[in-house]
Amino acid sequence: MTSTEKPSSNGQGEPMPDPHKKSLIEYPSRFPIKVMGAKTDGFVQTVADIARQFDPTFDASTIELRDSRAGSYLGVTITITATSREQLDDLYRALSSHPMVKVVL
C-alpha cells in the first residue's frame, strides 16, 4: 500500500469513506441548535451574539426559550443557516467553550 491509498473498509480493496466529506445535512439549510445554561442576565444575548459570528443572517427574533422545571436553567433554541460542516463544528466549539453555556445539542 502506498501513502496515497486509503485502507479498505471491508478487506476487499474498497476505500473507506472520508468522514469529513460525507454529510447527512444538505447545505445551505436551516439548522436548529439547543443551548442550555443558567438563567442569568445576558445569557440569551450572548448566545445570539455567538450565533451571529457564524451566521451573519441570524435573526434573533426566531429564538425560542424554555425554562427548566425549577426555573434556574434556560434552554435557548437558535436556528441558523448552516453553510458547511466546518461552520457548524466551529459554532458548536464556540458555544460549548463559553462559560455561561452548560450544554449544546
MODELLER restraints for C-alpha pairs under 7 A, 6 or more apart:
rsr = mdl.restraints
at = mdl.atoms
rsr.add(forms.Gaussian(group=physical.xy_distance, feature=features.Distance(at['CA:6:A'], at['CA:15:A']), mean=5.62, stdev=0.5))
rsr.add(forms.Gaussian(group=physical.xy_distance, feature=features.Distance(at['CA:6:A'], at['CA:16:A']), mean=6.73, stdev=0.5))
rsr.add(forms.Gaussian(group=physical.xy_distance, feature=features.Distance(at['CA:7:A'], at['CA:15:A']), mean=6.01, stdev=0.5))
rsr.add(forms.Gaussian(group=physical.xy_distance, feature=features.Distance(at['CA:7:A'], at['CA:16:A']), mean=6.47, stdev=0.5))
rsr.add(forms.Gaussian(group=physical.xy_distance, feature=features.Distance(at['CA:8:A'], at['CA:14:A']), mean=5.05, stdev=0.5))
rsr.add(forms.Gaussian(group=physical.xy_distance, feature=features.Distance(at['CA:8:A'], at['CA:15:A']), mean=4.58, stdev=0.5))
rsr.add(forms.Gaussian(group=physical.xy_distance, feature=features.Distance(at['CA:8:A'], at['CA:16:A']), mean=5.48, stdev=0.5))
rsr.add(forms.Gaussian(group=physical.xy_distance, feature=features.Distance(at['CA:9:A'], at['CA:15:A']), mean=6.16, stdev=0.5))
rsr.add(forms.Gaussian(group=physical.xy_distance, feature=features.Distance(at['CA:9:A'], at['CA:16:A']), mean=4.90, stdev=0.5))
rsr.add(forms.Gaussian(group=physical.xy_distance, feature=features.Distance(at['CA:27:A'], at['CA:82:A']), mean=6.33, stdev=0.5))
rsr.add(forms.Gaussian(group=physical.xy_distance, feature=features.Distance(at['CA:27:A'], at['CA:83:A']), mean=5.15, stdev=0.5))
rsr.add(forms.Gaussian(group=physical.xy_distance, feature=features.Distance(at['CA:27:A'], at['CA:84:A']), mean=6.21, stdev=0.5))
rsr.add(forms.Gaussian(group=physical.xy_distance, feature=features.Distance(at['CA:28:A'], at['CA:81:A']), mean=6.37, stdev=0.5))
rsr.add(forms.Gaussian(group=physical.xy_distance, feature=features.Distance(at['CA:28:A'], at['CA:82:A']), mean=5.36, stdev=0.5))
rsr.add(forms.Gaussian(group=physical.xy_distance, feature=features.Distance(at['CA:28:A'], at['CA:83:A']), mean=4.50, stdev=0.5))
rsr.add(forms.Gaussian(group=physical.xy_distance, feature=features.Distance(at['CA:29:A'], at['CA:81:A']), mean=5.45, stdev=0.5))
rsr.add(forms.Gaussian(group=physical.xy_distance, feature=features.Distance(at['CA:29:A'], at['CA:82:A']), mean=5.34, stdev=0.5))
rsr.add(forms.Gaussian(group=physical.xy_distance, feature=features.Distance(at['CA:29:A'], at['CA:83:A']), mean=6.92, stdev=0.5))
rsr.add(forms.Gaussian(group=physical.xy_distance, feature=features.Distance(at['CA:30:A'], at['CA:79:A']), mean=6.28, stdev=0.5))
rsr.add(forms.Gaussian(group=physical.xy_distance, feature=features.Distance(at['CA:30:A'], at['CA:80:A']), mean=5.64, stdev=0.5))
rsr.add(forms.Gaussian(group=physical.xy_distance, feature=features.Distance(at['CA:30:A'], at['CA:81:A']), mean=4.58, stdev=0.5))
rsr.add(forms.Gaussian(group=physical.xy_distance, feature=features.Distance(at['CA:30:A'], at['CA:82:A']), mean=6.07, stdev=0.5))
rsr.add(forms.Gaussian(group=physical.xy_distance, feature=features.Distance(at['CA:31:A'], at['CA:79:A']), mean=5.25, stdev=0.5))
rsr.add(forms.Gaussian(group=physical.xy_distance, feature=features.Distance(at['CA:31:A'], at['CA:80:A']), mean=5.32, stdev=0.5))
rsr.add(forms.Gaussian(group=physical.xy_distance, feature=features.Distance(at['CA:31:A'], at['CA:81:A']), mean=6.06, stdev=0.5))
rsr.add(forms.Gaussian(group=physical.xy_distance, feature=features.Distance(at['CA:31:A'], at['CA:82:A']), mean=6.00, stdev=0.5))
rsr.add(forms.Gaussian(group=physical.xy_distance, feature=features.Distance(at['CA:32:A'], at['CA:77:A']), mean=6.48, stdev=0.5))
rsr.add(forms.Gaussian(group=physical.xy_distance, feature=features.Distance(at['CA:32:A'], at['CA:78:A']), mean=5.58, stdev=0.5))
rsr.add(forms.Gaussian(group=physical.xy_distance, feature=features.Distance(at['CA:32:A'], at['CA:79:A']), mean=4.09, stdev=0.5))
rsr.add(forms.Gaussian(group=physical.xy_distance, feature=features.Distance(at['CA:32:A'], at['CA:80:A']), mean=6.40, stdev=0.5))
rsr.add(forms.Gaussian(group=physical.xy_distance, feature=features.Distance(at['CA:33:A'], at['CA:77:A']), mean=5.54, stdev=0.5))
rsr.add(forms.Gaussian(group=physical.xy_distance, feature=features.Distance(at['CA:33:A'], at['CA:78:A']), mean=5.34, stdev=0.5))
rsr.add(forms.Gaussian(group=physical.xy_distance, feature=features.Distance(at['CA:33:A'], at['CA:79:A']), mean=6.15, stdev=0.5))
rsr.add(forms.Gaussian(group=physical.xy_distance, feature=features.Distance(at['CA:33:A'], at['CA:105:A']), mean=5.90, stdev=0.5))
rsr.add(forms.Gaussian(group=physical.xy_distance, feature=features.Distance(at['CA:34:A'], at['CA:75:A']), mean=6.65, stdev=0.5))
rsr.add(forms.Gaussian(group=physical.xy_distance, feature=features.Distance(at['CA:34:A'], at['CA:76:A']), mean=5.68, stdev=0.5))
rsr.add(forms.Gaussian(group=physical.xy_distance, feature=features.Distance(at['CA:34:A'], at['CA:77:A']), mean=4.39, stdev=0.5))
rsr.add(forms.Gaussian(group=physical.xy_distance, feature=features.Distance(at['CA:34:A'], at['CA:78:A']), mean=6.49, stdev=0.5))
rsr.add(forms.Gaussian(group=physical.xy_distance, feature=features.Distance(at['CA:34:A'], at['CA:104:A']), mean=5.72, stdev=0.5))
rsr.add(forms.Gaussian(group=physical.xy_distance, feature=features.Distance(at['CA:34:A'], at['CA:105:A']), mean=5.01, stdev=0.5))
rsr.add(forms.Gaussian(group=physical.xy_distance, feature=features.Distance(at['CA:35:A'], at['CA:75:A']), mean=5.74, stdev=0.5))
rsr.add(forms.Gaussian(group=physical.xy_distance, feature=features.Distance(at['CA:35:A'], at['CA:76:A']), mean=5.09, stdev=0.5))
rsr.add(forms.Gaussian(group=physical.xy_distance, feature=features.Distance(at['CA:35:A'], at['CA:77:A']), mean=6.19, stdev=0.5))
rsr.add(forms.Gaussian(group=physical.xy_distance, feature=features.Distance(at['CA:35:A'], at['CA:101:A']), mean=6.90, stdev=0.5))
rsr.add(forms.Gaussian(group=physical.xy_distance, feature=features.Distance(at['CA:35:A'], at['CA:103:A']), mean=5.84, stdev=0.5))
rsr.add(forms.Gaussian(group=physical.xy_distance, feature=features.Distance(at['CA:35:A'], at['CA:104:A']), mean=4.57, stdev=0.5))
rsr.add(forms.Gaussian(group=physical.xy_distance, feature=features.Distance(at['CA:35:A'], at['CA:105:A']), mean=6.42, stdev=0.5))
rsr.add(forms.Gaussian(group=physical.xy_distance, feature=features.Distance(at['CA:36:A'], at['CA:73:A']), mean=6.95, stdev=0.5))
rsr.add(forms.Gaussian(group=physical.xy_distance, feature=features.Distance(at['CA:36:A'], at['CA:74:A']), mean=5.70, stdev=0.5))
rsr.add(forms.Gaussian(group=physical.xy_distance, feature=features.Distance(at['CA:36:A'], at['CA:75:A']), mean=4.48, stdev=0.5))
rsr.add(forms.Gaussian(group=physical.xy_distance, feature=features.Distance(at['CA:36:A'], at['CA:76:A']), mean=6.16, stdev=0.5))
rsr.add(forms.Gaussian(group=physical.xy_distance, feature=features.Distance(at['CA:36:A'], at['CA:101:A']), mean=5.99, stdev=0.5))
rsr.add(forms.Gaussian(group=physical.xy_distance, feature=features.Distance(at['CA:36:A'], at['CA:102:A']), mean=5.61, stdev=0.5))
rsr.add(forms.Gaussian(group=physical.xy_distance, feature=features.Distance(at['CA:36:A'], at['CA:103:A']), mean=5.10, stdev=0.5))
rsr.add(forms.Gaussian(group=physical.xy_distance, feature=features.Distance(at['CA:36:A'], at['CA:104:A']), mean=6.41, stdev=0.5))
rsr.add(forms.Gaussian(group=physical.xy_distance, feature=features.Distance(at['CA:37:A'], at['CA:73:A']), mean=5.59, stdev=0.5))
rsr.add(forms.Gaussian(group=physical.xy_distance, feature=features.Distance(at['CA:37:A'], at['CA:74:A']), mean=5.67, stdev=0.5))
rsr.add(forms.Gaussian(group=physical.xy_distance, feature=features.Distance(at['CA:37:A'], at['CA:75:A']), mean=6.79, stdev=0.5))
rsr.add(forms.Gaussian(group=physical.xy_distance, feature=features.Distance(at['CA:37:A'], at['CA:100:A']), mean=5.95, stdev=0.5))
rsr.add(forms.Gaussian(group=physical.xy_distance, feature=features.Distance(at['CA:37:A'], at['CA:101:A']), mean=4.66, stdev=0.5))
rsr.add(forms.Gaussian(group=physical.xy_distance, feature=features.Distance(at['CA:37:A'], at['CA:102:A']), mean=4.85, stdev=0.5))
rsr.add(forms.Gaussian(group=physical.xy_distance, feature=features.Distance(at['CA:37:A'], at['CA:103:A']), mean=6.84, stdev=0.5))
rsr.add(forms.Gaussian(group=physical.xy_distance, feature=features.Distance(at['CA:38:A'], at['CA:72:A']), mean=6.01, stdev=0.5))
rsr.add(forms.Gaussian(group=physical.xy_distance, feature=features.Distance(at['CA:38:A'], at['CA:73:A']), mean=4.32, stdev=0.5))
rsr.add(forms.Gaussian(group=physical.xy_distance, feature=features.Distance(at['CA:38:A'], at['CA:74:A']), mean=6.01, stdev=0.5))
rsr.add(forms.Gaussian(group=physical.xy_distance, feature=features.Distance(at['CA:38:A'], at['CA:100:A']), mean=6.92, stdev=0.5))
rsr.add(forms.Gaussian(group=physical.xy_distance, feature=features.Distance(at['CA:39:A'], at['CA:72:A']), mean=5.44, stdev=0.5))
rsr.add(forms.Gaussian(group=physical.xy_distance, feature=features.Distance(at['CA:39:A'], at['CA:73:A']), mean=4.67, stdev=0.5))
rsr.add(forms.Gaussian(group=physical.xy_distance, feature=features.Distance(at['CA:39:A'], at['CA:74:A']), mean=5.07, stdev=0.5))
rsr.add(forms.Gaussian(group=physical.xy_distance, feature=features.Distance(at['CA:43:A'], at['CA:100:A']), mean=6.71, stdev=0.5))
rsr.add(forms.Gaussian(group=physical.xy_distance, feature=features.Distance(at['CA:44:A'], at['CA:76:A']), mean=7.00, stdev=0.5))
rsr.add(forms.Gaussian(group=physical.xy_distance, feature=features.Distance(at['CA:48:A'], at['CA:60:A']), mean=6.24, stdev=0.5))
rsr.add(forms.Gaussian(group=physical.xy_distance, feature=features.Distance(at['CA:50:A'], at['CA:95:A']), mean=6.98, stdev=0.5))
rsr.add(forms.Gaussian(group=physical.xy_distance, feature=features.Distance(at['CA:51:A'], at['CA:58:A']), mean=6.72, stdev=0.5))
rsr.add(forms.Gaussian(group=physical.xy_distance, feature=features.Distance(at['CA:52:A'], at['CA:58:A']), mean=5.46, stdev=0.5))
rsr.add(forms.Gaussian(group=physical.xy_distance, feature=features.Distance(at['CA:54:A'], at['CA:87:A']), mean=6.66, stdev=0.5))
rsr.add(forms.Gaussian(group=physical.xy_distance, feature=features.Distance(at['CA:54:A'], at['CA:91:A']), mean=6.35, stdev=0.5))
rsr.add(forms.Gaussian(group=physical.xy_distance, feature=features.Distance(at['CA:55:A'], at['CA:80:A']), mean=6.38, stdev=0.5))
rsr.add(forms.Gaussian(group=physical.xy_distance, feature=features.Distance(at['CA:55:A'], at['CA:81:A']), mean=6.46, stdev=0.5))
rsr.add(forms.Gaussian(group=physical.xy_distance, feature=features.Distance(at['CA:58:A'], at['CA:80:A']), mean=5.78, stdev=0.5))
rsr.add(forms.Gaussian(group=physical.xy_distance, feature=features.Distance(at['CA:62:A'], at['CA:78:A']), mean=6.98, stdev=0.5))
rsr.add(forms.Gaussian(group=physical.xy_distance, feature=features.Distance(at['CA:63:A'], at['CA:76:A']), mean=6.74, stdev=0.5))
rsr.add(forms.Gaussian(group=physical.xy_distance, feature=features.Distance(at['CA:63:A'], at['CA:77:A']), mean=5.71, stdev=0.5))
rsr.add(forms.Gaussian(group=physical.xy_distance, feature=features.Distance(at['CA:63:A'], at['CA:78:A']), mean=5.10, stdev=0.5))
rsr.add(forms.Gaussian(group=physical.xy_distance, feature=features.Distance(at['CA:64:A'], at['CA:76:A']), mean=5.74, stdev=0.5))
rsr.add(forms.Gaussian(group=physical.xy_distance, feature=features.Distance(at['CA:64:A'], at['CA:77:A']), mean=5.01, stdev=0.5))
rsr.add(forms.Gaussian(group=physical.xy_distance, feature=features.Distance(at['CA:64:A'], at['CA:78:A']), mean=6.81, stdev=0.5))
rsr.add(forms.Gaussian(group=physical.xy_distance, feature=features.Distance(at['CA:65:A'], at['CA:74:A']), mean=6.86, stdev=0.5))
rsr.add(forms.Gaussian(group=physical.xy_distance, feature=features.Distance(at['CA:65:A'], at['CA:75:A']), mean=5.64, stdev=0.5))
rsr.add(forms.Gaussian(group=physical.xy_distance, feature=features.Distance(at['CA:65:A'], at['CA:76:A']), mean=4.78, stdev=0.5))
rsr.add(forms.Gaussian(group=physical.xy_distance, feature=features.Distance(at['CA:65:A'], at['CA:77:A']), mean=6.45, stdev=0.5))
rsr.add(forms.Gaussian(group=physical.xy_distance, feature=features.Distance(at['CA:66:A'], at['CA:74:A']), mean=5.77, stdev=0.5))
rsr.add(forms.Gaussian(group=physical.xy_distance, feature=features.Distance(at['CA:66:A'], at['CA:75:A']), mean=4.90, stdev=0.5))
rsr.add(forms.Gaussian(group=physical.xy_distance, feature=features.Distance(at['CA:66:A'], at['CA:76:A']), mean=6.57, stdev=0.5))
rsr.add(forms.Gaussian(group=physical.xy_distance, feature=features.Distance(at['CA:67:A'], at['CA:73:A']), mean=6.02, stdev=0.5))
rsr.add(forms.Gaussian(group=physical.xy_distance, feature=features.Distance(at['CA:67:A'], at['CA:74:A']), mean=4.61, stdev=0.5))
rsr.add(forms.Gaussian(group=physical.xy_distance, feature=features.Distance(at['CA:67:A'], at['CA:75:A']), mean=6.12, stdev=0.5))
rsr.add(forms.Gaussian(group=physical.xy_distance, feature=features.Distance(at['CA:68:A'], at['CA:74:A']), mean=5.91, stdev=0.5))
rsr.add(forms.Gaussian(group=physical.xy_distance, feature=features.Distance(at['CA:82:A'], at['CA:88:A']), mean=6.60, stdev=0.5))
rsr.add(forms.Gaussian(group=physical.xy_distance, feature=features.Distance(at['CA:92:A'], at['CA:104:A']), mean=7.00, stdev=0.5))
rsr.add(forms.Gaussian(group=physical.xy_distance, feature=features.Distance(at['CA:95:A'], at['CA:101:A']), mean=6.62, stdev=0.5))
rsr.add(forms.Gaussian(group=physical.xy_distance, feature=features.Distance(at['CA:96:A'], at['CA:103:A']), mean=6.70, stdev=0.5))
rsr.add(forms.Gaussian(group=physical.xy_distance, feature=features.Distance(at['CA:96:A'], at['CA:104:A']), mean=6.16, stdev=0.5))
